[in-house]
Amino acid sequence: MATRAETAQSPPRARVVLLALAAGQFLMALDSSVMNVSIATVAEDVDTTVTGVQGAITAYTLVMAMLMIPGGKVGALIGRKRAFMIGCVIYGCGSLTTALAPNLPVLLLGWSFLEGVGAALILPAIVALVASNFAAERRAAAYGLVAAAGAVAIAVGPLVGGVATTYFSWRWVFAGEVVMVLGILVLAGRIADAPVGERPHVDLVGALLSALGLGLFVYGVLRSDEWGWFQPKPDAPSWLGVSLVVWLMLAGLLLVWLFLRWEARMVRRRVEPLIDPAMLRNRQLTGGLTMFFFQYLVQMGVFFVVPLYLSVALGLSALETGARILPLSVTLLAAAVLIPRLLPDVSPRRVVQLGVFALLAGAVVLMAALDADAGAEIVTLPLLLIGLGMGALASQLGAVTVSAVPEAQSTEVGGVQNAVTNLGASIGTALAGSILIATMTTTFLATVEDNPAVPSEVKKQATVELESGVPFLSDAQLKSALDEAGTDKAVTEAALDANEEARIDGLRAALAIFAFTALLAMFFTSRIPNTPPRSAKH
């Protein structure tokens, strides 16, 4: 394609295009992590509860999950560049609405709905625009930098949110996003678009089935912490004695199966489908998507566990927590940028295997280093390893998935790819929370039970009251709560000891699950090709 060759021959223009796309990816990822440290402040400012703000975050994730595949198709219908720019405008309107939100309904409109819709248009378009603006031999490096920008945003999000909330206001974060959107729109003028084919048909039934299927599945996963994965927690909804989470996930999977059957029917009738199910029989594509799923599952799980250890177990501020996570960004960026540049002919499968091994090693080292007497310094080496693994995967997977299909299907691949990463991220976060709380509860109650200083009636009361799970509390928070309740000194000391031990056990258990997941991912790396893609398919 002339435009792509032209871009490839013009390094300054290529850099501007890459900056625009990487900034878009950075912005989408930043929004998922930046406000986690400011939930209580946001709740107070818009006159709602912490649960209300968490609901807004959940709704944002849901809107993205539901619309990601249809959002990818929109790019094929109206043009990838136009979809990207329209998505930026919608996202910018959402950020402005959120920055000015006086109450929860307006926050939901801006943050959850408008930003979610914008993200569903932007993210699939980014995948396709990298493909249409960079020659195949430069694509791995471009995808690596774009993916690295998103991962760095997740790492620095707590730091940005902490600075804004501590010294200014959380509203300035969203105001800053509006400024970023304006900058991206200016840069986007240099992006070359692929020509749009004549595709007048819009598969509304497919869009509805995919949105409902993915939405129900992700909603079930997101509610698992509160309702329980299988055994329903006290007062949680259930059916036939099984947590509603199971039924939501099964219903979601059934709808996704129906969606794929419907799409196959559309192909047989020679009608334009939302996505061609034949894509999912492509070994290279499914291999890349599988690795994306595992990467985001482990990645988001680690980003859940490490800040909890630093901020709650060690009592670090949001700024200190963010600073401690920054080493991850160093090796992530180095691997994502330097591997394609210095080793252009390296086997993608070998790089992915080494990346997964680095994730595994980081999780194991951190799990071994966690101790009641350990300090914040123990996270540095594991985070350097995890960043190296994330960067290695980022340097290969984007090019692997897009090169597996004809370029005309790049936006559909973008939609499916982002739906898969969204699922991985949701499951990773939910698994981390569930394993953490379940292990903490078991350890806490066992430690209290074995302590002779705790009266038997207190042990029984603790067992009943903590049936739904022990909260992840710092020693200061727990001591304050116990003092307020008038608990005697012996029981307070026993509870503090039990809490300290339970916290470490819970964090180790969560990390063990992610180490196991990384090991499991090794078995799927055989689907990644041995040779780097050299030319786009047409």
Buried (B, 14 or more C-beta within 10 A) or exposed (E): BEBBEEBBEEEEBBEBBBBBBBBBBBBBBBBBBBBBBBBEBBBEBBEBEEEBBBBBBBBBBBBBBBBBBBBBBBBBBBBBBBBBBBBBBBBBBBBBBBBEBEEBEBBBBBBBBBBBBBBBBBBBBBBBBBBBBBBBBBBBBBBBBBBBBBBBBBBBBBBBBBBBBBEEBBBBBBBBBBEBBEBBBEBBEBBBBBEBEEEEEBBEBBBBBBBBBBBBBBBBBBBBBBBBBEEBBEEBBBEEEBBBBBBBBBBBBEBBEBBBEBBBBBBEEEEBBBBBBEBEEBEBBBBBBBBBBBBBBBBBBBBBBBBBBBBBBBBBEBBBBBBBBBBBBBBBBBBBBBBBEEBEEBBBBBBBBBBBBBBBBBBBBBBEBBEEEBEBEBBBBBBBBBBBBBBBBBBBBBBBBBBBBEBBBBBBBBBBBBBBBBBBBBBBBBBBBBBBBBBBBBBBBBBBBEBEEBEEEBBEEBEEEBEBBBEBBBBEBBBEBBEEEEBEEBBBBBBBBBBBBBBBBBBBBBBBBBBEBBBEBBEBBEBBBEEBBEEBEE
